[in-house]
Amino acid sequence: MKLFFSVLALILFSPDRGVSGVSVSLKDGDSVTLHTGVETKHQEDIKWYFKNTRIAQISGDLSFICTDVQCYAGTERFRDRLKLDHQTGSLTITNITNTDSGEYKLKIIIRSSDSEKVFNVSVTNVSAAELYETKKGESVVLDSGAIKNTNDVMKWYFNDTLGVEINGDQSLICTDECKERFRDRLELDLQTGSLTITNTRTTDSGLYKLLMTSGNSSFSITTVKRFCVSVSVVPDSGLSSAAVGGIVAAVVLLVAAAVVVGVFYCRHKRHTPVPQNVEDDVL
């Protein structure tokens, strides 16, 4: 019985009580939002730590807010890549790199008590942009390689300009620049988010990026997938009907010119007097 109460006391008063761990796997260049699951107006303080270094903090009354170097002088690890939600205290890390891998600790202080949550973030290198080569006038399909869930948001960018977007309600949005550039030549699979470009042009060549945002109550991940598209013009080995017509016309003109020259020469030859023999003049 004594052993039972000893074990119970160890569980109840363990310093790690209230700490839970969440594993997050990302690829280089992705963005992630680590959710607090609370509203800051009900909290005294929210603090974020990376490897025991404070990187973000927000008070319940919003009187104090800091991120990165503002929280800890002398460190600029994230360089303006941290964003703090003023309503929830959730932390967003953009354009993440493998050096950002490690333990992120969330500390929430409520009425002189506190709770902690740990996020174990791992970042792996991402492969180079997938290369798609096509010929002018053909179609190309940029495969997302995913199945879209109901609440996922997918956004396509062409040379860093937003083109098309699928919201959680499956509605499709195409920006004005998208409409002007592609003119109804884009087709989007609402189930996978894959993008098809029809009747391609050389101006369609460039870098396409797909941003896929999904998540749960603990975190949200925005995955980046890159596609490099090259549209080439294939030279026509045959002659068009217009070219053939031009050649025929040129030949006709040359023949006509030759006839005219021949007729002129014959007439000139006919009317040229024949010189008399010198000996005849002497006699």
C-alpha positions in Angstrom: 0.0 0.0 0.0 2.8 2.4 0.9 4.4 1.7 -2.5 1.1 2.4 -4.2 0.8 5.9 -2.7 4.5 6.6 -3.5 3.9 5.8 -7.2 0.6 7.9 -7.2 2.4 10.9 -5.7 5.2 10.6 -8.3 2.6 10.7 -11.1 0.6 13.6 -9.6 3.5 15.8 -8.7 5.9 15.0 -11.5 7.5 18.2 -13.0 6.6 16.9 -16.5 2.9 16.8 -15.7 1.0 18.8 -18.4 3.7 18.3 -21.0 2.6 16.6 -24.2 4.7 16.0 -27.4 3.6 16.5 -31.0 5.8 15.4 -33.9 5.8 17.5 -37.1 7.6 16.4 -40.3 8.3 19.0 -42.9 10.3 19.6 -46.1 12.7 22.4 -46.7 10.8 25.5 -47.8 7.5 24.5 -46.1 5.6 26.7 -43.6 4.1 25.4 -40.3 1.7 26.9 -37.7 2.0 25.5 -34.2 -1.4 26.0 -32.5 -1.9 26.9 -28.9 -5.6 26.0 -28.9 -6.5 28.9 -26.7 -7.5 32.6 -26.9 -4.9 35.1 -25.6 -7.6 37.2 -23.9 -8.1 34.4 -21.4 -4.4 33.9 -20.7 -1.8 35.7 -18.6 1.1 34.9 -20.8 2.1 32.7 -23.8 5.8 32.0 -24.4 7.5 30.0 -27.2 10.9 28.5 -26.9 13.3 26.8 -29.4 15.9 24.7 -27.8 15.4 26.5 -24.5 15.8 30.0 -26.1 12.7 32.2 -26.0 11.7 33.1 -29.6 8.2 34.6 -29.1 5.9 35.9 -26.4 2.6 37.6 -26.0 0.7 38.8 -23.0 -3.1 38.3 -22.5 -3.7 42.0 -22.7 -1.4 42.4 -25.7 0.7 44.9 -23.8 3.9 42.9 -24.6 4.6 41.1 -27.9 8.0 39.9 -29.2 9.5 37.5 -31.7 13.0 36.4 -32.5 15.6 39.0 -31.7 13.1 41.2 -29.9 12.7 38.4 -27.3 16.3 37.4 -27.1 18.9 39.9 -28.0 21.8 38.6 -30.1 19.9 35.9 -32.0 18.6 36.2 -35.5 18.0 32.6 -36.3 14.7 33.1 -38.0 15.2 36.5 -39.6 11.6 37.7 -39.8 10.3 34.2 -40.5 8.2 34.1 -37.3 4.6 35.3 -37.1 2.6 35.4 -33.9 -1.2 35.3 -34.0 -2.4 38.0 -31.6 -5.7 36.3 -30.9 -4.5 32.7 -30.2 -0.7 33.1 -29.7 -0.2 30.4 -32.3 3.3 30.5 -33.9 4.0 30.4 -37.7 7.4 29.6 -39.1 7.7 30.4 -42.8 10.2 29.1 -45.4 11.5 26.6 -42.9 15.0 25.1 -43.2 16.7 22.0 -41.8 18.5 24.1 -39.3 15.0 24.8 -37.8 14.7 21.2 -36.8 14.4 20.6 -33.0 12.2 21.0 -30.0 9.7 23.9 -29.8 8.1 24.4 -26.4 4.9 26.2 -25.7 4.4 27.6 -22.2 0.9 28.9 -21.2 0.6 30.7 -17.8 -3.0 30.8 -16.5 -3.8 32.3 -13.1 -0.4 31.5 -11.6 -0.4 28.0 -13.0 1.2 26.9 -16.2 1.0 24.1 -18.8 3.5 23.1 -21.4 3.3 21.5 -24.8 6.2 20.3 -26.9 6.5 20.2 -30.7 9.2 18.0 -32.2 9.9 19.5 -35.6 12.0 17.7 -38.2 12.9 19.2 -41.6 14.3 17.2 -44.5 15.8 18.5 -47.7 13.4 18.8 -50.6 14.2 17.6 -54.1 14.7 20.1 -57.0 11.8 21.3 -59.0 10.2 18.7 -61.2 10.9 19.4 -64.8 8.1 19.3 -67.4 9.0 19.8 -71.1 6.3 20.2 -73.7 5.8 21.5 -77.2 3.9 24.6 -78.1 0.2 23.8 -78.5 0.2 20.7 -76.4 -1.2 20.2 -72.9 0.8 19.6 -69.7 -0.4 18.2 -66.4 1.3 19.3 -63.2 0.6 16.5 -60.8 0.1 17.5 -57.1 0.6 13.9 -56.0 -2.0 14.3 -53.3 -5.7 13.8 -52.5 -7.4 16.9 -51.3 -9.2 16.8 -48.0 -12.3 18.8 -47.4 -10.6 21.6 -45.4 -7.4 21.7 -47.4 -6.5 24.9 -49.3 -4.5 24.7 -52.5 -2.9 27.6 -54.2 -1.0 27.7 -57.5 1.6 30.4 -58.3 3.3 31.2 -61.6 6.6 33.0 -61.2 5.5 34.0 -57.6 2.2 35.5 -58.8 -1.0 33.8 -57.5 -2.9 32.1 -60.3 -5.7 29.8 -59.0 -6.9 28.6 -55.6 -9.2 25.9 -54.3 -10.8 26.8 -51.0 -12.1 24.3 -48.4 -15.6 24.6 -49.8 -14.3 23.4 -53.2 -14.8 26.8 -54.8 -12.3 27.8 -57.5 -10.8 31.2 -57.6 -8.8 32.6 -60.6 -7.2 36.0 -60.2 -7.5 38.7 -62.9 -3.9 38.2 -63.9 -4.6 34.5 -64.2 -7.5 35.1 -66.5 -5.6 37.6 -68.6 -2.5 35.4 -69.0 -4.0 32.0 -69.5 -7.4 32.9 -71.0 -9.4 29.8 -69.9 -6.5 27.5 -70.7 -6.2 26.2 -67.1 -8.1 23.2 -65.8 -7.9 22.2 -62.1 -8.8 18.9 -60.6 -10.9 19.7 -57.5 -10.1 16.3 -56.0 -6.3 16.3 -56.3 -5.4 20.0 -57.0 -3.5 18.9 -60.1 -3.2 21.7 -62.7 -3.6 21.2 -66.5 -2.4 23.8 -69.0 -3.9 23.4 -72.4 -2.8 24.8 -75.7 0.6 25.8 -74.2 2.6 28.8 -75.4 6.2 29.7 -75.0 5.1 32.4 -72.5 3.9 29.7 -70.2 7.5 28.6 -69.5 8.6 29.3 -66.0 8.4 28.2 -62.4 5.0 27.0 -61.0 4.5 26.4 -57.2 1.8 24.6 -55.5 1.1 25.5 -51.8 -1.0 22.9 -50.0 -2.3 23.8 -46.5 -3.7 21.1 -44.2 -3.6 20.4 -40.5 -5.4 19.6 -37.3 -6.0 21.1 -33.9 -2.3 21.0 -33.0 -0.6 22.3 -36.1 -1.1 23.3 -39.8 1.4 22.7 -42.5 1.8 24.4 -45.8 3.7 22.2 -48.2 5.5 23.6 -51.2 5.9 21.7 -54.5 7.7 23.2 -57.4 7.4 22.5 -61.2 9.7 23.9 -63.9 7.9 24.1 -67.2 9.6 24.5 -70.6 7.5 25.1 -73.7 9.5 24.8 -77.0 8.6 25.6 -80.6 9.1 22.7 -83.0 10.3 23.8 -86.5 8.0 22.7 -89.3 9.9 20.4 -91.7 7.3 20.7 -94.4 6.1 23.8 -96.3 2.8 25.4 -95.7 0.3 26.0 -98.5 1.2 29.7 -98.4 4.8 29.0 -98.8 4.2 26.7 -101.7 2.0 29.3 -103.4 4.7 31.9 -102.9 7.3 29.6 -104.6 5.0 28.9 -107.5 4.3 32.6 -108.0 8.0 33.3 -108.0 8.7 30.6 -110.6 5.9 32.0 -112.8 7.4 35.5 -112.6 10.8 34.2 -113.5 9.5 32.3 -116.5 7.6 35.3 -117.6 10.6 37.5 -117.3 12.7 35.0 -119.3 10.1 35.0 -122.1 10.1 38.8 -122.2 13.9 38.9 -122.4 13.9 36.2 -125.1 11.3 38.0 -127.3 13.2 41.3 -126.9 16.4 39.6 -128.0 14.8 38.0 -131.0 13.3 41.3 -132.2 16.6 43.1 -131.7 18.4 40.5 -133.7 15.9 40.7 -136.5 16.2 44.4 -137.1 20.0 44.7 -136.8 21.5 45.5 -140.3 24.1 43.1 -141.6 27.5 44.8 -142.2 28.7 44.7 -145.9 31.9 43.0 -146.9 34.9 45.3 -147.1 36.0 43.8 -150.4 32.6 44.6 -151.9 33.1 48.3 -151.0 36.4 48.3 -152.7 35.1 46.8 -155.9 
